[in-house]
Amino acid sequence: MDGVILSFLLVKVFYPVIVWKTFEEAGYKGYQSLIPVYNFYIWLKIIKKPLWWLLLVFVPFIAYFMLFLFVVETAKCYKKNDLGHLALAAIVSFIYLPYLGFSKKETYTHPDQLPPFKKSTAREWVDAIIFAVVAASIIRMFVFEAYTIPTSSMEKSLLVGDFLFVSKVAYGPRAPETPLSFPFVHHTLPLTKNTKSFVEWIKFPYYRYPGFTKIKNNDVVVFNYPEGDTVSTTFQSNASYYSLIRQFGYQRVNKDKRNFGEIIYRPVDKRENYIKRCIGIAGDVVEVKEGIVYVNGKKNNDPGIKQLSYRLKTNGQKINNRVFDQLGITEKPSYNSLTNEYILTLTEKSAKEIIKLPNVTEVTPYLTPANAYFEQEAYKYLFPYDTNYQWTVDNYGPITIPKSGQVIELTPENLPLYERLITVFEGNILEEKNGKIYINHTEATTYTPKMDYFWMMGDNRHNSADSRFWGYVPEDHVVGKASFVWLSLDKSKSLFNGKIRWNKLLRRIK
């Protein structure tokens, strides 16, 4: 955290140091660019802008936009009015503005003495578009972001085709780790398959601005995929790099480019966005018994509409597909004609309705018993991927969610629960030698997390890749709170035949 505060001060308070030479050219002392607050006051006089700008320089989020304006107006004082030079100033200001100041070919001119610059109509449009893009990017980065539900992991609480807003200010927006990126694109450039939309040679440490609230149990949260740091470009987030390693081995995954593509790294804020319900917050004990979730020993009664897989038996007569539509069963059922059985994804309500059909003889939850751990090779795909923890998707835990400052006792047996936390999430070197644990080359019997962690699960319990499969979600991966659905489209329907789900529009997310 000290490093974060130091970086924040360097960027926000001492940023004018990049125009030290410009201060001198304008008739001021260069060292005045180092005096907090006063340095921005002098800078405003140099570019001749209203003093009320000074108030906005230290307002969270808006400050980034103001710095952009300071830089552009300074470049104009060197008669750099074309878009190329202004873009250069905005993107690499810490290089370009010192160059302008120290270059013998460039001369500072006070705005009052600058020759008039006549903008063409096209240029005025371009400037307006750039302004809009910058403003929208800041809003997207710090206030709210539009998001689309791509999978059925949260059905029926959230539907495939729901368009929602994610509040960044709810939990506090993150400062961007990779600030230089293509606008409105997450991690890959449009019309390309693997080209990164960001550059990594400028990186900021993790910092989160204060928010209106903290993550609470059962909040619906958008976060960066915790296993998305390393990615196979062939599989992307459909199968994590680590699951591929467990299945096919390190050598094949990293050498077989034909089947696995390139293996690339993504910083935290450029990892795939996931949306789940926060079942457990830091310090909670989470357990799943026979498909029912318990938090701190009590049954978790969240406001979501939960679904499970059910085994349905008939008297030999198949169920009409229209019945599935009427009951809101959107996931395609599987049918075994030899046993007259369906495997269906149902809510508790639809399970009670479908049992009333005359050709249905039995409806029971299709749960994975605890003793099926080895039979299903759960150690290959369920966190923590170790036979000391013989859990299944429906009988999982108990597991304690790590909390910042809360000491964890480490043993060779429980180390798999915390190995990724210690190394990948918190950046330590972890070794195990002769039954002893070493962190950063020092023997350790305990570890104290620096961050809070969370346990995320989908409401569609049997069709959700969630914390049962990849473990804890660190606080620095949290993007924001899913707050409001503004549009809902059924991709299987046409525009004039139920495409828009009118009854699902403009609803709060619970």
C-alpha positions in Angstrom: 0.0 0.0 0.0 2.9 2.4 0.6 4.0 1.9 -3.0 0.5 2.7 -4.2 0.3 5.9 -2.1 3.7 6.9 -3.4 2.7 6.3 -7.0 -0.5 8.3 -6.4 1.5 11.2 -5.1 4.0 11.1 -7.9 1.2 11.2 -10.5 -1.3 13.5 -9.0 0.8 15.9 -6.9 4.2 16.1 -8.7 3.0 15.6 -12.3 3.9 19.1 -13.3 7.5 18.3 -12.9 7.4 17.1 -16.5 7.1 20.8 -17.6 10.0 22.0 -15.4 11.6 23.6 -18.4 8.4 25.1 -19.7 8.0 26.8 -16.3 11.4 28.4 -16.9 10.6 29.4 -20.4 7.4 31.1 -19.2 9.4 33.1 -16.7 8.9 31.0 -13.5 11.3 29.0 -11.5 11.7 25.3 -12.5 11.6 24.1 -8.9 8.1 25.6 -8.6 6.8 22.6 -10.6 7.6 20.5 -7.5 5.5 22.6 -5.0 2.2 20.7 -4.4 -1.0 22.6 -5.5 1.0 25.7 -6.3 2.6 23.9 -9.2 -0.8 23.4 -10.9 -1.7 27.0 -10.1 1.4 28.2 -12.0 0.7 25.7 -14.8 -2.8 27.2 -15.3 -1.2 30.7 -15.6 1.2 29.3 -18.2 -1.5 27.9 -20.4 -3.9 30.7 -19.4 -6.9 28.7 -18.2 -9.4 29.6 -15.5 -8.3 29.1 -11.9 -11.4 27.0 -11.1 -9.7 24.2 -13.1 -7.5 23.9 -10.1 -10.4 22.5 -8.0 -11.0 19.8 -10.5 -7.4 18.6 -10.6 -7.9 16.9 -7.3 -11.3 15.5 -7.8 -11.2 11.7 -8.2 -11.8 10.4 -11.7 -12.2 14.0 -13.2 -8.5 14.5 -12.4 -7.5 12.2 -15.2 -9.5 14.2 -17.7 -8.0 17.5 -16.4 -4.5 16.2 -16.8 -5.3 15.4 -20.4 -6.4 19.0 -20.9 -3.3 20.4 -19.2 -1.1 18.4 -21.5 -2.9 19.3 -24.7 -3.0 23.0 -23.9 0.7 23.0 -23.1 1.5 21.4 -26.5 -0.5 24.2 -28.1 1.7 26.7 -26.5 4.5 25.2 -28.6 2.3 25.7 -31.7 1.5 22.0 -31.9 -2.1 22.1 -33.1 -2.2 19.1 -35.4 -3.8 15.9 -34.2 -0.7 13.9 -34.5 1.3 16.0 -32.1 -1.6 16.5 -29.7 -2.1 12.7 -29.6 1.6 12.2 -28.9 1.4 14.7 -26.1 -1.6 13.0 -24.6 -0.3 9.4 -24.9 3.4 10.0 -23.8 3.2 13.3 -22.1 6.0 12.4 -19.7 8.4 12.1 -22.7 7.0 14.6 -25.2 6.5 17.6 -22.9 10.0 17.5 -21.5 11.2 17.2 -25.1 9.4 20.4 -26.1 10.8 22.2 -23.1 14.4 21.2 -23.6 14.5 21.1 -27.4 16.3 24.1 -29.0 14.0 23.8 -32.0 10.9 24.4 -29.9 9.9 27.6 -28.1 7.2 28.3 -25.6 4.7 31.1 -26.6 2.2 32.6 -24.2 -1.4 31.9 -25.3 -2.0 35.7 -25.7 0.8 35.8 -28.3 -0.1 32.7 -30.3 -1.3 33.3 -33.8 -5.0 32.5 -34.3 -5.6 28.9 -35.4 -8.6 28.4 -37.7 -10.2 25.0 -37.3 -11.9 23.4 -40.3 -15.3 21.9 -39.9 -13.8 18.4 -40.1 -11.3 19.3 -37.4 -14.1 20.6 -35.1 -15.9 17.3 -35.6 -12.8 15.3 -34.9 -12.1 17.3 -31.7 -15.7 16.8 -30.6 -15.4 13.0 -31.1 -12.1 12.8 -29.3 -13.5 14.8 -26.4 -16.5 12.4 -26.3 -14.3 9.3 -26.4 -12.1 10.6 -23.6 -15.1 11.5 -21.5 -16.9 8.2 -22.1 -13.7 6.3 -21.4 -13.4 8.0 -18.0 -17.0 7.3 -17.2 -16.6 3.7 -18.3 -13.4 3.4 -16.2 -14.6 5.0 -13.0 -18.4 5.3 -12.9 -20.3 2.5 -14.6 -19.8 0.1 -17.5 -22.3 -1.7 -19.8 -22.1 -5.5 -19.6 -23.8 -8.4 -21.4 -24.6 -11.8 -19.9 -22.9 -14.3 -22.3 -23.6 -17.6 -20.5 -26.3 -19.2 -18.4 -24.3 -19.5 -15.2 -26.7 -17.0 -13.4 -30.0 -18.2 -14.9 -32.8 -17.5 -13.9 -31.6 -14.5 -11.9 -29.9 -13.1 -15.0 -30.6 -14.4 -18.5 -28.4 -14.9 -21.5 -29.0 -11.7 -23.5 -29.5 -9.4 -20.5 -27.8 -6.0 -20.9 -26.9 -4.5 -17.6 -25.0 -1.7 -15.9 -22.1 -2.4 -13.6 -21.5 0.3 -10.9 -17.8 1.0 -10.4 -18.5 3.5 -7.6 -20.4 1.0 -5.5 -17.3 -0.7 -4.2 -14.9 2.1 -5.3 -13.4 2.2 -8.8 -9.9 0.8 -9.5 -7.2 3.0 -10.9 -6.3 1.4 -14.2 -3.3 -1.0 -14.0 -2.7 -0.6 -17.8 -3.8 2.9 -18.6 -2.8 2.9 -22.3 -5.3 0.9 -24.3 -7.7 1.1 -27.3 -10.9 2.8 -26.2 -14.0 0.7 -25.4 -12.1 -2.6 -26.0 -11.3 -5.0 -23.2 -8.2 -7.1 -24.1 -8.1 -7.8 -27.9 -8.2 -5.4 -30.8 -11.3 -5.5 -33.0 -11.1 -7.6 -36.2 -8.1 -9.5 -34.7 -7.9 -12.8 -32.9 -4.9 -12.3 -30.5 -3.6 -8.8 -30.9 -3.6 -7.0 -27.5 -5.6 -3.8 -27.2 -3.2 -2.5 -24.5 0.5 -1.8 -23.9 2.2 -3.1 -20.8 5.2 -0.8 -20.6 3.3 1.6 -18.4 1.8 -0.1 -15.4 0.3 1.3 -12.2 0.0 -0.7 -8.9 -3.4 -1.7 -7.5 -5.3 1.1 -6.0 -9.0 1.4 -5.3 -10.8 4.7 -4.6 -13.3 4.8 -1.7 -16.7 3.4 -2.6 -20.2 3.8 -1.3 -20.3 0.4 0.2 -18.4 -2.9 0.7 -19.1 -6.3 -0.9 -21.8 -8.0 1.1 -23.0 -11.6 1.1 -25.2 -12.4 -1.9 -24.2 -9.3 -3.9 -24.0 -9.9 -7.7 -20.5 -9.0 -8.6 -18.5 -8.5 -11.8 -14.8 -9.4 -11.5 -11.8 -10.4 -13.5 -11.4 -14.2 -14.0 -8.9 -15.3 -11.3 -7.3 -17.9 -13.6 -7.1 -15.5 -16.5 -3.6 -14.3 -15.9 -2.2 -16.9 -18.4 -4.3 -17.8 -21.4 -4.2 -20.2 -24.4 -5.3 -18.2 -27.4 -7.1 -21.2 -28.8 -9.3 -21.8 -25.7 -9.3 -18.3 -24.2 -11.4 -18.5 -21.0 -13.4 -21.5 -22.1 -10.8 -23.6 -20.5 -8.2 -22.1 -18.2 -4.5 -22.5 -19.0 -4.1 -24.3 -15.6 -6.9 -26.8 -16.3 -5.2 -27.6 -19.6 -1.9 -28.1 -17.8 -3.6 -30.6 -15.4 -5.3 -32.4 -18.3 -2.5 -32.5 -21.0 0.7 -31.6 -19.2 2.9 -28.5 -19.2 5.1 -29.5 -22.2 2.3 -30.2 -24.6 0.2 -27.1 -23.7 3.3 -24.8 -24.1 4.8 -26.5 -27.2 1.8 -27.6 -29.2 0.8 -24.3 -30.8 -1.4 -26.0 -33.4 -3.9 -27.2 -30.8 -3.3 -24.6 -28.0 -2.2 -21.5 -29.9 0.0 -18.9 -28.2 0.3 -18.8 -24.4 0.0 -15.2 -23.3 -0.2 -13.2 -20.1 -2.8 -10.7 -19.2 -2.7 -8.1 -16.4 -5.5 -8.1 -13.8 -7.7 -5.4 -15.4 -7.5 -7.1 -18.8 -8.6 -10.5 -17.7 -12.0 -11.8 -18.8 -15.0 -10.4 -16.9 -17.1 -12.9 -15.0 -20.3 -12.3 -13.1 -21.4 -14.4 -10.1 -23.1 -14.1 -6.7 -20.7 -13.4 -3.8 -21.6 -16.3 -1.5 -18.8 -15.8 1.0 -16.9 -12.7 2.0 -13.5 -12.6 3.7 -13.5 -14.6 6.9 -16.7 -16.6 6.1 -16.8 -20.4 6.2 -18.6 -21.8 3.1 -19.8 -25.4 2.7 -22.1 -27.2 0.1 -24.0 -30.2 1.4 -26.2 -32.2 -1.0 -26.4 -29.1 -3.3 -27.4 -26.7 -0.5 -25.0 -23.9 0.4 -24.2 -23.0 4.0 -22.4 -19.9 5.2 -21.0 -19.9 8.7 -23.1 -23.0 9.5 -26.4 -21.5 8.3 -28.3 -22.2 5.1 -27.7 -19.4 2.6 -31.0 -18.0 1.5 -29.9 -15.6 -1.2 -32.5 -13.6 -3.3 -31.5 -15.2 -6.5 -33.5 -17.8 -8.5 -31.5 -20.9 -8.2 -31.4 -23.9 -10.6 -30.1 -27.4 -10.3 -29.9 -30.4 -12.6 -32.8 -32.9 -12.1 -33.3 -36.5 -13.2 -36.8 -36.8 -14.6 -38.4 -40.2 -15.4 -41.4 -40.8 -17.7 -43.7 -43.7 -18.4 -42.2 -44.0 -21.8 -44.0 -41.0 -23.4 -41.7 -38.1 -24.3 -42.5 -34.5 -23.2 -43.6 -32.0 -25.8 -41.1 -29.2 -26.3 -43.8 -26.7 -25.8 -44.1 -27.8 -22.2 -40.4 -26.8 -21.7 -41.1 -23.4 -23.2 -44.2 -22.9 -20.9 -42.1 -23.7 -17.9 -39.3 -21.4 -18.9 -36.8 -24.2 -19.3 -34.3 -22.6 -21.7 -31.4 -25.1 -21.5 -31.7 -28.0 -23.8 -32.5 -31.2 -22.0 -30.8 -34.5 -22.6 -33.0 -37.6 -23.1 -32.1 -41.3 -22.7 -34.6 -43.4 -24.7 -33.4 -46.6 -23.1 -34.3 -45.5 -19.5 -37.0 -43.0 -20.4 -35.0 -40.4 -18.5 -34.4 -36.7 -19.0 -31.6 -34.6 -17.4 -33.1 -31.1 -17.0 -32.0 -27.8 -15.5 -34.9 -26.7 -13.3 -35.8 -24.2 -10.6 -37.5 -25.5 -7.6 -40.8 -24.0 -8.8 -40.5 -25.6 -12.3 -39.6 -29.0 -10.7 -42.9 -28.9 -8.7 -44.8 -28.0 -11.9 -43.3 -30.6 -14.2 -44.0 -33.5 -11.7 -47.7 -32.8 -12.3 -47.5 -34.0 -15.9 -49.4 -37.3 -16.4 -46.4 -38.9 -18.2 -43.9 -37.9 -15.5 -43.3 -40.5 -12.8 -40.3 -39.1 -10.9 -38.3 -35.9 -10.5 -35.2 -35.9 -8.3 -32.2 -33.6 -8.0 -29.3 -34.9 -9.9 -26.6 -34.5 -7.3 -23.0 -35.7 -7.2 -22.4 -37.6 -3.9 -19.3 -37.0 -1.8 -18.0 -40.6 -2.5 -17.8 -39.8 -6.3 -14.7 -37.8 -5.9 -12.3 -40.3 -7.5 -14.9 -41.7 -9.8 -15.3 -38.3 -11.5 -11.6 -37.4 -11.1 -12.6 -34.2 -9.3 -9.0 -33.6 -8.3 -8.3 -32.6 -11.9 -10.9 -29.8 -12.0 -12.1 -28.9 -8.5 -10.2 -26.4 -6.4 -7.7 -27.1 -4.7 -6.9 -30.0 -7.0 -5.5 -32.2 -4.2 -6.7 -35.6 -2.9 -6.5 -34.3 0.7 -9.7 -32.4 -0.2 -12.1 -35.0 -1.6 -15.0 -32.6 -2.5 -17.5 -32.7 -5.3 -19.6 -29.9 -6.8 -22.6 -30.8 -4.5 -20.6 -31.7 -1.4 -17.9 -29.1 -1.1 -15.9 -27.8 1.9 -16.0 -26.5 4.5 -13.6 -23.8 3.3 -12.6 -20.6 5.1 -12.3 -17.5 2.9 -9.0 -15.7 3.5 -9.1 -12.3 5.1 -6.6 -9.4 5.1 -4.6 -9.4 8.2 -5.9 -12.7 9.5 -3.1 -15.2 10.1 -3.3 -18.5 8.3 -1.5 -21.5 9.8 0.4 -23.3 7.0 1.1 -27.0 6.7 2.1 -29.2 3.7 -1.4 -30.6 3.8 -3.3 -27.3 3.5 -0.8 -25.5 1.3 -2.8 -26.3 -1.9 -5.5 -24.0 -0.6 -3.2 -21.0 -0.4 -0.5 -21.7 -2.9 -1.9 -19.5 -5.7 -2.9 -16.8 -3.2 0.6 -16.5 -1.9 2.4 -16.6 -5.3 0.2 -15.3 -8.1 -2.2 -13.0 -6.2 0.3 -11.6 -3.7 3.6 -11.9 -5.6 5.7 -14.1 -3.2 8.1 -16.9 -3.9 6.9 -20.1 -2.4 9.0 -23.3 -2.0 8.5 -26.6 -0.2 11.6 -28.5 0.9 11.8 -31.6 3.1 8.3 -31.0 4.5 9.0 -27.3 5.3 7.5 -24.3 3.7 9.6 -21.3 2.6 8.2 -17.9 1.5 10.6 -15.5 -0.1 13.4 -18.0 0.9 12.5 -17.8 4.6 10.9 -20.7 6.5 7.3 -20.0 7.3 4.6 -21.7 9.4 2.0 -18.9 8.9 1.0 -16.4 6.2 -1.0 -13.2 6.6 -2.9 -12.2 3.4 -2.6 -8.6 2.3 -6.0 -8.6 0.6 -9.5 -9.7 1.3 -10.8 -12.6 -0.8 -14.3 -13.7 -1.9 -16.2 -16.8 -2.8 -18.3 -16.5 -5.9 -20.9 -19.0 -7.2 -23.5 -19.0 -10.0 -27.2 -19.3 -9.3 -27.3 -22.0 -12.0 -25.4 -24.3 -9.7 -24.7 -27.2 -12.1 -23.8 -25.0 -15.1 -21.5 -22.5 -13.5 -17.7 -22.4 -13.6 -17.2 -20.7 -10.2 -15.1 -20.7 -7.1 -15.5 -24.4 -6.7 -13.4 -24.7 -9.8 -10.8 -21.9 -9.5 -10.9 -20.8 -5.8 -10.9 -17.4 -4.3 -11.4 -14.0 -6.0 -9.0 -11.4 -4.7 -10.3 -7.9 -4.0 -8.0 -6.4 -6.7 -10.0 -8.5 -9.3 -13.3 -6.9 -8.3 -14.7 -4.7 -11.1 -18.0 -3.6 -9.7 -21.5 -4.3 -8.6 -24.1 -5.5 -11.1 -27.0 -3.1 -10.4 -29.5 -2.7 -13.2 -30.8 -4.5 -16.3 -31.8 -2.0 -19.0 -32.5 -4.4 -21.9 -33.1 -8.2 -22.3 -33.0 -10.0 -25.7 -33.9 -13.6 -26.4 -31.3 -14.7 -29.0 -33.4 -17.6 -30.0 -36.4 -15.4 -31.1 -36.9 -13.0 -34.0 -37.5 -9.3 -33.6 -41.2 -9.6 -34.1 -41.7 -12.8 -32.3 -40.6 -12.3 -28.7 -37.0 -11.0 -29.3 -37.4 -8.4 -26.6 -38.3 -9.7 -23.1 -40.5 -6.8 -22.1 -41.2 -8.2 -18.6 -37.4 -8.3 -17.9 -36.6 -4.7 -18.9 -35.6 -2.0 -16.4 -35.2 -4.2 -13.4 -32.9 -4.1 -10.4 -30.5 -7.0 -9.8 -31.1 -8.9 -6.6 
